Amino acid sequence: MRNAHKIDSPTFLSSEELLERLCSKTFAYILEEEISLGDAVVRVARDNMFEFFKILKEEAELQFNSLSSVTCVDWMDLRPDRFEMIYHVYSFFNHCRLRVKINVPERKAEVDSLCSLWSSANFMEREVWDMYGISFKGHPNLKRILMYEEFVGHPLRKDYPLRGKQPRVALRHPEVSNSARDMSRSPLVQIKTLKNTQESI
């Protein structure tokens, strides 16, 4: 008889079943729970978030092995804590999705980075930092990803001025230029200007 390792079969958890299983494994971490638009939603304290996400990924009955999205909401003066971090994680084992919310105060807009758990967190956390100014403790390379480095402020904050002006920055590559003819061909291809020659591009 062939010896084979026993492999647990994947399950299909409903949102109600997922919340029940979550509460049995992580009850001490969950502040609120609900089902919204068909998805299970939990709120977790910022100080406990890394431990909570670590359990989500490593617990055999949960196995949330995919971090799908990381985003932020700026509530301005509508809530005591101005910012709300929102994470979506997916379990391919249980075929279910979970939304995790975390309150973040303006006076210390910082949360733990999840890069050590999911590599997909890297660019998503950088985008949140760039747009909202939320810092991610432990991120390996936290810098702007959409705006240029000299950009002042964070453009998706509700208090960012609609006509916000930015300081002028020096042209990074003056030796490179694009004409209208070049751009009509491809806006992503830069054509080097040929100096001291009669050759045209």
VOBA-1610 file (N, C-alpha, C; in pm, whole numbers, padded with zeros to 5 digits, always signed):
BEGIN
Met+00085-00119+00000Met+00000+00000+00000Met+00089+00124+00000Arg+00054+00220-00084Arg+00133+00341-00094Arg+00109+00430+00027Asn+00218+00476+00087Asn+00207+00570+00198Asn+00189+00711+00143Ala+00092+00778+00195Ala+00065+00915+00148Ala+00035+01003+00267His+00081+01126+00258His+00050+01223+00362His-00096+01264+00349Lys-00160+01275+00460Lys-00299+01319+00459Lys-00306+01469+00435Ile-00382+01509+00336Ile-00398+01651+00305Ile-00543+01689+00333Asp-00560+01787+00420Asp-00695+01832+00452Asp-00761+01891+00328Ser-00887+01861+00310Ser-00960+01914+00196Ser-01001+02058+00224Pro-00998+02143+00122Pro-01041+02282+00142Pro-01189+02288+00174Thr-01226+02392+00244Thr-01366+02411+00281Thr-01418+02539+00217Phe-01547+02560+00229Phe-01611+02680+00176Phe-01689+02744+00290Leu-01625+02838+00358Leu-01687+02899+00475Leu-01776+03015+00434Ser-01895+03020+00492Ser-01979+03138+00476Ser-01926+03248+00568Ser-01973+03369+00549Ser-01929+03480+00634Ser-01966+03456+00780Glu-02083+03397+00802Glu-02124+03367+00939Glu-02034+03262+01002Glu-02002+03159+00926Glu-01913+03054+00977Glu-01772+03108+01002Leu-01729+03198+00914Leu-01596+03257+00931Leu-01588+03337+01060Leu-01689+03420+01087Leu-01689+03499+01210Leu-01689+03409+01333Glu-01765+03303+01326Glu-01769+03209+01439Glu-01632+03146+01462Arg-01566+03107+01355Arg-01433+03047+01369Arg-01331+03150+01416Leu-01342+03272+01364Leu-01251+03378+01406Leu-01263+03406+01556Cys-01385+03414+01603Cys-01407+03442+01745Cys-01350+03332+01834Ser-01352+03210+01785Ser-01298+03100+01865Ser-01145+03102+01869Lys-01084+03165+01767Lys-00937+03167+01759Lys-00876+03299+01803Thr-00949+03408+01783Thr-00889+03541+01805Thr-00981+03632+01885Phe-01062+03575+01972Phe-01162+03654+02045Phe-01100+03773+02117Ala-00983+03755+02175Ala-00920+03861+02256Ala-00879+03981+02172Tyr-00868+03965+02040Tyr-00822+04073+01954Tyr-00936+04152+01890Ile-01054+04095+01883Ile-01163+04154+01806Ile-01243+04252+01892Leu-01254+04376+01843Leu-01332+04479+01912Leu-01477+04481+01865Glu-01497+04462+01734Glu-01631+04461+01675Glu-01634+04356+01564Glu-01753+04309+01535Glu-01771+04215+01424Glu-01906+04238+01360Glu-01912+04219+01230Glu-02038+04234+01158Glu-02025+04169+01021Ile-02138+04159+00952Ile-02138+04116+00813Ile-02190+04234+00732Ser-02109+04281+00639Ser-02145+04397+00558Ser-02129+04363+00411Leu-02237+04382+00336Leu-02237+04352+00193Leu-02191+04209+00165Gly-02227+04119+00254Gly-02195+03978+00238Gly-02059+03936+00289Asp-01976+04032+00331Asp-01841+04001+00378Asp-01833+04008+00530Ala-01752+03921+00587Ala-01723+03928+00730Ala-01630+04045+00755Val-01662+04124+00858Val-01584+04244+00890Val-01553+04244+01039Val-01427+04271+01073Val-01389+04283+01214Val-01306+04409+01233Arg-01314+04463+01354Arg-01230+04576+01392Arg-01133+04531+01500Val-01007+04568+01482Val-00900+04523+01571Val-00824+04644+01622Ala-00776+04637+01745Ala-00697+04746+01802Ala-00563+04757+01731Arg-00518+04880+01712Arg-00392+04902+01641Arg-00275+04832+01710Asp-00272+04834+01841Asp-00159+04776+01914Asp-00147+04625+01898Asn-00259+04560+01860Asn-00259+04414+01848Asn-00265+04365+01703Met-00257+04457+01609Met-00286+04420+01471Met-00188+04317+01414Phe-00059+04332+01442Phe+00037+04238+01382Phe+00013+04097+01432Glu-00008+04081+01561Glu-00034+03948+01617Glu-00161+03888+01558Phe-00263+03973+01538Phe-00389+03926+01480Phe-00368+03876+01338Phe-00300+03955+01255Phe-00277+03914+01117Phe-00187+03791+01109Lys-00096+03778+01200Lys-00008+03660+01203Lys-00090+03534+01227Ile-00188+03543+01318Ile-00277+03429+01343Ile-00360+03399+01219Leu-00412+03504+01154Leu-00492+03484+01034Leu-00415+03404+00929Lys-00287+03433+00916Lys-00209+03365+00813Lys-00165+03225+00854Glu-00125+03209+00979Glu-00058+03086+01020Glu-00149+02983+01085Glu-00264+03023+01135Glu-00355+02928+01199Glu-00407+02829+01094Ala-00396+02701+01123Ala-00428+02596+01025Ala-00573+02601+00979Glu-00665+02643+01066Glu-00807+02646+01030Glu-00848+02778+00965Leu-00755+02871+00950Leu-00785+02999+00886Leu-00710+03013+00753Gln-00578+03012+00758Gln-00493+03014+00638Gln-00527+03128+00542Phe-00527+03249+00593Phe-00545+03365+00505Phe-00409+03395+00441Asn-00387+03335+00325Asn-00256+03341+00262Asn-00243+03451+00158Ser-00345+03535+00142Ser-00337+03642+00043Ser-00385+03774+00103Leu-00299+03876+00095Leu-00339+04012+00131Leu-00379+04082+00001Ser-00509+04106-00015Ser-00561+04155-00142Ser-00549+04306-00157Ser-00575+04380-00049Ser-00570+04525-00060Ser-00543+04589+00075Val-00481+04707+00069Val-00457+04790+00187Val-00496+04931+00149Thr-00587+04990+00223Thr-00628+05127+00192Thr-00662+05202+00319Cys-00702+05327+00303Cys-00726+05413+00419Cys-00847+05501+00392Val-00916+05541+00498Val-01026+05637+00491Val-00993+05752+00584Asp-01009+05874+00535Asp-00990+05994+00616Asp-01128+06046+00657Trp-01161+06032+00785Trp-01292+06073+00835Trp-01293+06218+00885Met-01181+06283+00878Met-01168+06422+00926Met-01224+06435+01068Asp-01326+06518+01086Asp-01380+06544+01220Asp-01502+06458+01253Leu-01533+06362+01169Leu-01655+06283+01190Leu-01637+06174+01295Arg-01512+06140+01326Arg-01486+06035+01425Arg-01373+06079+01518Pro-01368+06022+01638Pro-01258+06057+01730Pro-01121+06027+01671Asp-01107+05911+01606Asp-00983+05877+01536Asp-01001+05910+01388Arg-00921+06002+01341Arg-00942+06055+01206Arg-00931+05951+01096Phe-00833+05862+01106Phe-00807+05768+00997Phe-00854+05626+01031Glu-00887+05553+00927Glu-00927+05413+00941Glu-00855+05331+00835Met-00770+05241+00879Met-00703+05150+00786Met-00796+05033+00757Ile-00800+04992+00630Ile-00886+04881+00588Ile-00803+04781+00508Tyr-00808+04656+00553Tyr-00733+04547+00489Tyr-00832+04441+00441His-00806+04385+00324His-00882+04270+00275His-00785+04152+00261Val-00817+04043+00328Val-00737+03921+00318Val-00825+03808+00267Tyr-00763+03714+00197Tyr-00839+03604+00137Tyr-00775+03471+00173Ser-00859+03374+00204Ser-00813+03239+00233Ser-00849+03148+00115Phe-00748+03100+00046Phe-00773+03006-00064Phe-00813+02869-00010Phe-00778+02842+00114Phe-00814+02715+00176Phe-00962+02711+00210Asn-01012+02820+00270Asn-01153+02825+00310Asn-01241+02898+00209His-01180+02951+00104His-01254+03023+00000His-01342+03133+00060Cys-01280+03219+00137Cys-01356+03328+00200Cys-01268+03451+00214Arg-01334+03565+00226Arg-01265+03693+00237Arg-01302+03759+00369Leu-01205+03833+00423Leu-01226+03903+00550Leu-01180+04047+00535Arg-01261+04138+00588Arg-01223+04280+00591Arg-01187+04317+00734Val-01069+04376+00751Val-01020+04414+00884Val-01005+04565+00889Lys-01065+04627+00993Lys-01058+04772+01010Lys-00980+04806+01136Ile-00902+04913+01127Ile-00819+04956+01239Ile-00825+05107+01251Asn-00860+05157+01368Asn-00863+05301+01392Asn-00722+05355+01412Val-00695+05470+01351Val-00562+05532+01362Val-00579+05680+01396Pro-00527+05724+01510Pro-00541+05866+01547Pro-00448+05954+01465Glu-00491+06078+01444Glu-00410+06171+01365Glu-00279+06205+01435Arg-00282+06216+01567Arg-00163+06260+01640Arg-00048+06160+01629Lys-00079+06034+01603Lys+00025+05933+01581Lys-00023+05839+01471Ala-00013+05888+01349Ala-00065+05814+01233Ala+00035+05708+01190Glu+00038+05599+01265Glu+00135+05492+01240Glu+00074+05357+01274Val+00102+05257+01189Val+00061+05119+01215Val+00178+05027+01182Asp+00167+04902+01221Asp+00271+04805+01189Asp+00267+04768+01041Ser+00383+04751+00982Ser+00391+04701+00845Ser+00363+04551+00844Leu+00299+04506+00737Leu+00271+04363+00721Leu+00361+04298+00616Cys+00468+04368+00577Cys+00556+04316+00473Cys+00621+04184+00511Ser+00646+04164+00639Ser+00709+04039+00681Ser+00612+03921+00676Leu+00483+03949+00666Leu+00383+03843+00653Leu+00344+03821+00507Trp+00319+03930+00435Trp+00282+03923+00294Trp+00366+04023+00216Ser+00440+03977+00119Ser+00523+04068+00039Ser+00438+04165-00042Ser+00313+04129-00069Ser+00224+04218-00144Ser+00194+04347-00069Ala+00222+04350+00061Ala+00195+04471+00140Ala+00289+04585+00102Asn+00403+04554+00046Asn+00507+04655+00024Asn+00457+04777-00053Phe+00414+04758-00176Phe+00373+04871-00259Phe+00242+04932-00209Met+00152+04850-00157Met+00024+04903-00109Met+00043+04993+00012Glu+00133+04956+00102Glu+00162+05041+00217Glu+00231+05170+00174Arg+00318+05161+00076Arg+00383+05282+00024Arg+00281+05378-00036Glu+00180+05324-00104Glu+00077+05409-00162Glu-00004+05479-00054Val-00038+05407+00052Val-00113+05469+00162Val-00029+05578+00229Trp+00100+05552+00247Trp+00189+05655+00303Trp+00193+05778+00212Asp+00205+05754+00082Asp+00214+05863-00015Asp+00087+05947-00017Met-00029+05882-00019Met-00156+05952-00034Met-00214+06006+00096Tyr-00191+05935+00208Tyr-00255+05972+00335Tyr-00156+06009+00446Gly-00030+05974+00432Gly+00066+06005+00536Gly+00066+05910+00653Ile+00010+05791+00636Ile+00015+05690+00742Ile+00151+05621+00736Ser+00222+05620+00847Ser+00354+05557+00851Ser+00340+05409+00887Phe+00428+05326+00830Phe+00423+05182+00853Phe+00552+05138+00921Lys+00541+05108+01048Lys+00657+05071+01129Lys+00714+04938+01082Gly+00842+04937+01048Gly+00907+04814+01003Gly+00907+04795+00853His+00853+04891+00777His+00854+04879+00631His+00997+04891+00580Pro+01039+04805+00486Pro+01179+04805+00441Pro+01217+04922+00351Asn+01119+04991+00292Asn+01153+05096+00196Asn+01037+05195+00183Leu+01003+05260+00292Leu+00884+05346+00294Leu+00916+05481+00231Lys+00880+05496+00105Lys+00897+05623+00035Lys+00784+05637-00066Arg+00775+05755-00125Arg+00665+05780-00218Arg+00669+05683-00336Ile+00550+05655-00388Ile+00542+05560-00499Ile+00465+05619-00617Leu+00374+05715-00592Leu+00298+05779-00698Leu+00343+05923-00721Met+00363+05998-00613Met+00409+06136-00625Met+00562+06140-00623Tyr+00617+06250-00670Tyr+00763+06266-00671Tyr+00811+06301-00530Glu+00938+06278-00505Glu+00992+06289-00369Glu+00977+06429-00311Glu+00983+06533-00394Glu+00975+06670-00343Glu+00832+06715-00314Phe+00733+06631-00344Phe+00593+06668-00323Phe+00568+06694-00175Val+00496+06802-00147Val+00468+06841-00009Val+00324+06803+00026Gly+00306+06726+00133Gly+00172+06688+00176Gly+00129+06553+00123His+00002+06521+00146His-00054+06391+00108His-00189+06417+00043Pro-00201+06401-00089Pro-00313+06456-00166Pro-00450+06394-00142Leu-00461+06278-00079Leu-00594+06221-00054Leu-00647+06253+00086Arg-00572+06329+00163Arg-00626+06377+00290Arg-00735+06481+00262Lys-00841+06478+00343Lys-00954+06568+00318Lys-00917+06715+00334Asp-00811+06745+00408Asp-00773+06885+00426Asp-00669+06931+00325Tyr-00635+06847+00227Tyr-00543+06892+00123Tyr-00616+06989+00032Pro-00560+07108+00007Pro-00631+07210-00073Pro-00657+07165-00215Leu-00777+07198-00267Leu-00813+07159-00402Leu-00719+07218-00505Arg-00668+07337-00476Arg-00574+07402-00567Arg-00436+07409-00501Gly-00400+07300-00439Gly-00271+07297-00372Gly-00156+07319-00468Lys-00068+07410-00433Lys+00048+07440-00517Lys+00171+07371-00461Gln+00254+07325-00549Gln+00375+07254-00510Gln+00498+07332-00555Pro+00608+07318-00482Pro+00731+07387-00524Pro+00782+07332-00656Arg+00842+07421-00734Arg+00901+07378-00860Arg+01021+07287-00833Val+01036+07189-00917Val+01150+07099-00903Val+01232+07103-01030Ala+01360+07078-01015Ala+01450+07082-01130Ala+01421+06965-01224Leu+01441+06990-01354Leu+01425+06884-01453Leu+01529+06776-01427Arg+01483+06654-01407Arg+01575+06548-01366Arg+01669+06505-01479His+01616+06498-01601His+01696+06450-01713His+01685+06551-01829Pro+01755+06663-01819Pro+01745+06765-01925Pro+01795+06716-02060Glu+01873+06610-02061Glu+01925+06559-02188Glu+01821+06479-02265Val+01707+06452-02202Val+01601+06373-02265Val+01482+06463-02293Ser+01429+06453-02413Ser+01312+06534-02448Ser+01217+06452-02533Asn+01092+06494-02532Asn+00990+06431-02616Asn+00916+06540-02692Ser+00901+06522-02819Ser+00820+06613-02899Ser+00678+06559-02906Ala+00587+06641-02959Ala+00449+06596-02975Ala+00444+06474-03065Arg+00534+06472-03166Arg+00538+06358-03257Arg+00579+06232-03183Asp+00677+06244-03091Asp+00720+06128-03014Asp+00607+06077-02926Met+00535+06170-02861Met+00430+06132-02768Met+00314+06065-02839Ser+00286+06105-02963Ser+00177+06041-03036Ser+00211+05897-03068Arg+00341+05869-03073Arg+00383+05732-03102Arg+00373+05645-02976Ser+00421+05697-02866Ser+00413+05625-02739Ser+00449+05721-02626Pro+00358+05746-02533Pro+00387+05839-02424Pro+00487+05783-02323Leu+00517+05654-02332Leu+00605+05593-02233Leu+00749+05579-02281Val+00774+05618-02405Val+00908+05604-02461Val+00972+05742-02470Gln+01085+05758-02404Gln+01158+05884-02412Gln+01264+05875-02521Ile+01270+05978-02605Ile+01365+05982-02716Ile+01478+06077-02680Lys+01602+06029-02684Lys+01716+06115-02654Lys+01738+06214-02768Thr+01756+06341-02731Thr+01786+06444-02829Thr+01930+06429-02877Leu+01947+06425-03007Leu+02081+06412-03063Leu+02141+06551-03079Lys+02247+06578-03005Lys+02311+06708-03010Lys+02429+06705-03109Asn+02458+06823-03163Asn+02572+06838-03253Asn+02563+06744-03374Thr+02443+06724-03422Thr+02427+06640-03540Thr+02308+06691-03619Gln+02307+06666-03747Gln+02198+06709-03833Gln+02089+06604-03840Glu+02112+06490-03779Glu+02014+06381-03786Glu+01890+06418-03707Ser+01774+06397-03763Ser+01649+06426-03692Ser+01585+06296-03649Ile+01503+06308-03548Ile+01435+06189-03496Ile+01290+06192-03540
//
